[in-house]
Amino acid sequence: MKLLIITQVIDTEHPILGFFHRWIQEFAKHCDHVHIICLQEGSRDLPDNVTVHSLGKESGASRLTYLWRFYKLIWQLRHEYDNVFVHMNQVYVILGAPLWRPLGKRVGLWYMHGTVSRSLKLAEKLVQHIFTGSPESCRLASQKIIVTGHGIDTTHFAPDLSVTKSLDLITVGRITPAKNLMQLVDILHTLRQTIDVTLTIVGAPVTAVEEQYTEKLKQHIDALGLDQFVHFPGRVPQTDLPALLNSARVFVTVAQNGSLDKAILEAMAVGLPVVSSAPGSDSLPLGTNQVSTPAGFVDQLQKVLQSTDEKPVTNAMYVKENHSIASLVPKILNTY
């Protein structure tokens, strides 16, 4: 198979999308050739049968230039790909469909978000399949949706029992209101009335609104007298994240964005217990660690922190069997 992949970023050092570099390596194992069209290109190390074409964000190109290069590339390369895989951004489906449909190209979209937008509804009519990691991660009513698992690199994210548990609670992801971090800080404040525990928030804001939210979050932390107990290491690249996760005792999330966050699965893959009130984790086998109220969250955290059973084998095996990148890519390609 000759495949065209459309994605935002190809960069091993990108704090949010760096994981997709590993996906491309896996696609390359199963395809004769893979062409990548990305908005931005950075550090990469890909097989010889992968060709990367950037739309030029890294060099400051304009949006009009992006659009021109996009159409130029999908036309010039039309004889070099049979199928198209669009990662996350359904706008590329809408833009490319007027050319791909007459050419007979089969198009699949990867979508992971709780929101059902008008652009997603339109894109659904233009693709053969929509791939998603879990039932909660694409809430559009469509027969085209295929649940594939999340695509975690379980050779990279794996338990390491030699790492010292130097952190207590950890959460990972972009710092944004949807992550509901104010509530997580309140939970820490309540928990510290009975247990000496700290929270590490890995990630950073991206937009101006998120910058403002981060400042309010830190002010809230200071007002509760928790500034010494909440740590912000900032963005951590995928290369370093497994070691950091392995150094924590419990992964926590109260995110309200609706979809299954891959950070939860990465934590499970290294063997961490996860306590969550996020709707997106409802499909996971968390048992009593899936809670519905802040009070229930505190009670369950107390139990988990006092327990000696960290379930490194159970959680890691679940992710390997249901959400690994090794099983994800064949599932996607077999549908074309």
WOKA-V654384 format. One record per pair of residues at least 4 apart in sequence whose ideal C-beta (glycine too) atoms are under 7 Angstrom apart, sorted by sequence separation. I is the first residue (numbers start at 1). J is the second residue. D is the distance in Angstrom with one decimal. If there is no record, write none. Layout:
I/J/D  I/J/D
This chain:
14/18/4.2  20/24/6.6  21/25/6.9  22/26/6.7  23/27/6.4  24/28/6.3  27/31/5.7  46/50/4.2  54/58/6.6  57/61/6.3  61/65/4.0  63/67/6.6  64/68/6.4  65/69/6.1  66/70/6.2  67/71/6.7  68/72/6.1  69/73/6.0  70/74/6.5  71/75/6.2  72/76/6.0  73/77/5.7  74/78/6.9  77/81/6.0  90/94/6.7  91/95/6.2  92/96/5.8  93/97/6.1  96/100/5.1  97/101/5.4  99/103/6.3  116/120/5.8  118/122/6.4  119/123/6.2  120/124/6.4  122/126/7.0  123/127/6.1  133/137/5.0  153/157/6.1  154/158/6.2  175/179/6.7  180/184/6.6  181/185/6.3  182/186/6.6  183/187/6.4  184/188/6.7  185/189/6.5  186/190/6.6  187/191/6.1  188/192/6.2  191/195/5.6  192/196/6.9  206/210/5.6  208/212/6.7  209/213/6.4  210/214/6.3  211/215/6.8  212/216/6.6  213/217/6.2  214/218/6.5  215/219/6.4  216/220/6.3  217/221/6.5  218/222/6.4  219/223/6.3  220/224/6.6  226/230/5.2  236/240/5.3  240/244/6.2  241/245/6.1  242/246/6.1  243/247/6.6  260/264/6.8  262/266/6.1  263/267/6.5  264/268/6.5  265/269/6.1  266/270/7.0  268/272/6.5  286/290/4.1  292/296/6.0  293/297/6.8  294/298/6.6  295/299/6.5  296/300/6.1  297/301/6.2  298/302/6.5  299/303/6.8  300/304/6.3  301/305/6.0  302/306/6.3  303/307/6.2  311/315/5.0  312/316/5.9  313/317/5.9  314/318/6.5  315/319/6.7  316/320/6.3  317/321/6.1  318/322/6.0  319/323/4.9  320/324/5.2  324/328/6.7  325/329/6.5  327/331/6.4  328/332/6.5  329/333/6.2  330/334/5.8  9/14/5.0  13/18/6.2  56/61/3.2  61/66/6.2  100/105/4.0  116/121/6.9  132/137/4.5  140/145/6.8  152/157/5.8  192/197/6.1  205/210/3.3  221/226/4.8  222/227/5.2  236/241/5.2  267/272/4.3  276/281/4.4  281/286/6.3  291/296/3.9  319/324/6.8  12/18/5.4  28/34/5.3  46/52/7.0  55/61/6.6  86/92/5.0  124/130/6.3  132/138/3.8  173/179/5.8  175/181/6.8  191/197/5.7  205/211/4.8  221/227/5.7  255/261/5.9  268/274/5.9  291/297/4.8  11/18/6.3  27/34/5.4  86/93/5.3  100/107/5.7  138/145/5.6  267/274/5.7  9/17/4.4  44/52/6.7  130/138/6.1  205/213/6.7  236/244/5.8  253/261/6.6  282/290/6.7  8/17/6.0  12/21/4.9  56/65/5.9  111/120/6.7  205/214/4.7  221/230/5.0  281/290/6.2  291/300/5.3  24/34/6.6  56/66/6.8  264/274/5.7  276/286/6.2  10/21/6.4  41/52/5.9  55/66/4.4  188/199/4.9  253/264/6.1  289/300/5.9  24/36/6.5  84/96/6.9  130/142/6.5  135/147/5.9  264/276/6.6  274/286/6.0  288/300/6.2  7/20/5.9  41/54/3.9  56/69/6.5  132/145/6.2  134/147/6.3  171/184/6.6  251/264/6.7  276/289/6.7  36/50/6.5  38/52/6.5  40/54/6.5  55/69/4.9  93/107/6.2  109/123/5.9  130/144/5.2  275/289/4.8  276/290/5.7  277/291/5.1  34/49/6.4  36/51/6.9  55/70/6.1  129/144/5.4  130/145/4.9  131/146/5.4  132/147/5.9  133/148/6.7  274/289/6.0  277/292/6.3  289/304/6.8  33/49/4.9  34/50/4.7  35/51/5.2  36/52/4.6  37/53/5.1  38/54/5.6  39/55/5.1  42/58/6.6  84/100/6.1  93/109/5.6  124/140/6.1  128/144/7.0  133/149/6.1  134/150/6.9  251/267/3.6  273/289/6.5  275/291/6.8  32/49/6.8  36/53/6.6  38/55/6.9  40/57/3.9  41/58/5.7  127/144/6.6  129/146/5.4  131/148/5.2  133/150/3.7  261/278/6.9  264/281/5.6  28/46/6.9  35/53/6.8  37/55/6.9  39/57/4.9  40/58/5.0  109/127/5.0  124/142/5.3  5/24/6.8  28/47/4.4  90/109/5.8  107/126/6.8  108/127/6.1  111/130/5.5  121/140/6.8  169/188/7.0  261/280/5.9  53/73/5.3  107/127/4.7  108/128/6.2  112/132/6.0  120/140/5.9  124/144/6.2  181/201/6.6  260/280/4.4  277/297/5.6  25/46/6.5  28/49/5.5  84/105/5.4  86/107/6.7  90/111/6.7  107/128/6.2  108/129/4.6  109/130/5.0  110/131/4.9  111/132/5.5  112/133/5.6  245/266/6.5  251/272/4.6  258/279/5.6  259/280/4.8  260/281/6.2  5/27/6.8  24/46/6.0  25/47/6.6  28/50/5.1  74/96/5.7  83/105/6.4  88/110/5.9  106/128/5.0  109/131/7.0  114/136/6.9  245/267/5.5  250/272/6.5  256/278/7.0  258/280/5.7  275/297/6.4  21/44/6.2  83/106/4.7  84/107/4.5  85/108/5.2  86/109/4.9  87/110/4.9  88/111/6.7  108/131/6.0  116/139/5.4  250/273/5.4  251/274/4.7  252/275/5.3  253/276/4.9  254/277/4.9  255/278/4.4  256/279/7.0  257/280/6.8  260/283/6.8  3/27/6.4  75/99/6.5  86/110/6.9  88/112/6.8  116/140/5.0  246/270/5.1  248/272/6.3  254/278/6.4  70/95/6.6  74/99/5.9  78/103/5.8  85/110/7.0  94/119/6.5  112/137/4.6  114/139/6.1  241/266/6.8  245/270/4.7  250/275/6.1  253/278/4.9  255/280/6.7  275/300/5.4  10/36/6.1  24/50/6.1  175/201/7.0  275/301/5.4  39/66/6.7  111/138/4.9  245/272/6.2  3/31/4.9  10/38/4.6  14/42/6.5  91/119/6.1  94/122/5.9  169/197/6.3  175/203/5.2  242/270/5.7  2/31/6.7  5/34/6.2  7/36/6.7  9/38/6.1  11/40/7.0  13/42/6.1  90/119/5.3  94/123/5.8  97/126/4.2  168/197/4.5  169/198/6.8  174/203/5.3  175/204/5.9  176/205/6.9  201/230/6.6  275/304/6.0  1/31/5.0  2/32/5.4  8/38/6.5  9/39/6.6  11/41/6.9  13/43/5.1  90/120/5.3  93/123/4.1  168/198/4.7  169/199/4.6  170/200/4.7  171/201/5.7  172/202/4.3  173/203/5.0  175/205/4.6  199/229/6.7  204/234/5.4  1/32/6.3  2/33/5.1  3/34/5.1  4/35/4.9  5/36/5.0  6/37/5.1  7/38/5.2  8/39/5.0  9/40/4.9  10/41/5.2  11/42/2.9  12/43/4.7  167/198/6.9  169/200/6.9  171/202/7.0  172/203/6.1  198/229/4.7  199/230/5.0  200/231/4.7  201/232/5.5  202/233/5.8  204/235/4.9  273/304/5.2  8/40/6.8  10/42/6.8  11/43/5.5  12/44/6.2  94/126/6.7  170/202/6.6  174/206/6.0  203/235/6.5  4/37/6.9  11/44/6.9  12/45/7.0  37/70/6.6  90/123/3.8  93/126/5.4  167/200/5.1  198/231/6.7  200/233/6.6  285/318/6.2  10/44/5.4  93/127/5.8  176/210/5.0  202/236/5.3  175/210/5.9  182/217/6.3  185/220/5.9  189/224/4.8  37/73/5.4  177/213/5.3  181/217/5.5  185/221/5.7  176/213/6.7  189/226/6.2  192/229/6.7  273/310/5.6  175/213/6.9  182/220/5.8  188/226/6.4  273/311/5.7  175/214/5.1  185/224/6.7  271/310/6.3  271/311/6.7  185/226/6.6  188/229/6.9  271/312/2.9  10/52/5.6  35/77/5.6  188/230/6.9  202/244/6.8  272/315/6.9  271/315/5.6  35/80/6.1  185/230/6.6  271/316/5.0  35/81/5.6  270/316/7.0  33/80/6.8  268/315/4.0  269/316/5.6  200/248/6.8  268/316/6.9  268/318/6.5  269/319/4.2  250/301/6.7  268/319/5.0  250/304/5.5  265/319/5.3  250/305/6.5  249/305/6.6  265/323/5.2  20/87/6.5  184/252/6.4  184/254/5.1  183/254/5.1  4/77/6.7  180/254/4.5  170/245/6.7  180/255/5.9  179/255/4.8  180/256/5.1  4/81/3.8  178/255/6.2  2/80/6.0  3/81/6.0  6/84/6.8  170/248/3.8  178/256/5.8  2/81/4.8  178/257/4.1  2/82/5.0  3/83/5.6  4/84/4.8  5/85/4.9  6/86/4.6  7/87/4.1  8/88/6.9  163/243/6.4  167/247/5.2  168/248/7.0  171/251/6.8  1/82/5.9  6/87/6.5  8/89/6.3  166/247/5.0  167/248/4.1  168/249/5.2  169/250/5.4  170/251/5.7  171/252/5.3  1/83/6.6  3/85/6.2  5/87/6.5  165/247/6.3  167/249/6.9  171/253/5.6  163/246/4.1  164/247/6.5  165/248/7.0  169/252/5.0  158/242/7.0  163/247/5.2  165/249/5.4  157/242/5.1  6/92/4.6  156/242/5.9  160/246/4.5  159/246/7.0  173/261/6.2  173/263/5.2  172/263/4.2  187/294/5.7  191/298/5.5  195/302/6.5  186/294/6.6  190/298/5.1  194/302/6.9  197/305/6.7  157/266/4.8  150/260/6.7  152/262/6.7  187/297/5.3  191/301/5.9  195/305/6.1  158/269/6.5  159/270/5.5  183/294/6.2  187/298/5.8  150/262/5.2  157/269/3.8  158/270/6.3  159/271/3.7  152/265/5.0  157/270/5.4  152/266/6.0  150/265/5.2  154/269/5.4  152/269/5.3  136/258/6.4  137/259/4.0  136/259/5.9  137/260/5.1  136/260/5.6  134/260/4.0  133/260/5.6  23/151/6.1  22/153/4.9  114/257/5.4  136/279/6.5  137/280/6.9  114/258/2.0  136/280/4.9  114/259/4.7  113/259/5.2  136/282/6.1  112/259/5.3  136/283/6.1  135/283/5.7  134/283/5.1  159/312/4.3  159/316/5.4  16/174/6.2  158/316/6.6  154/319/6.0  114/280/6.8  154/320/4.6  152/319/5.5  154/324/4.7  152/323/5.0  151/323/6.9  152/324/5.9  153/325/5.1  149/322/5.3  150/323/4.2  152/325/6.3  149/323/4.2  151/325/4.6  149/324/7.0  151/328/4.0  149/327/6.3  149/328/5.3  148/328/5.3  148/331/4.6  148/332/6.3  15/204/6.9  146/335/6.4  131/332/5.7  129/335/5.3  18/237/5.8  19/238/5.3  15/235/3.6  18/238/4.3  15/236/6.9  15/237/6.3  13/237/5.3  108/332/6.7  108/335/6.8  108/336/7.0  106/336/5.3  85/332/6.8  83/336/4.5  26/325/5.2  30/329/6.0  30/330/6.5  23/325/6.3  27/329/5.6  22/325/6.3  26/329/4.5  30/333/5.5  1/333/6.4  1/336/6.8
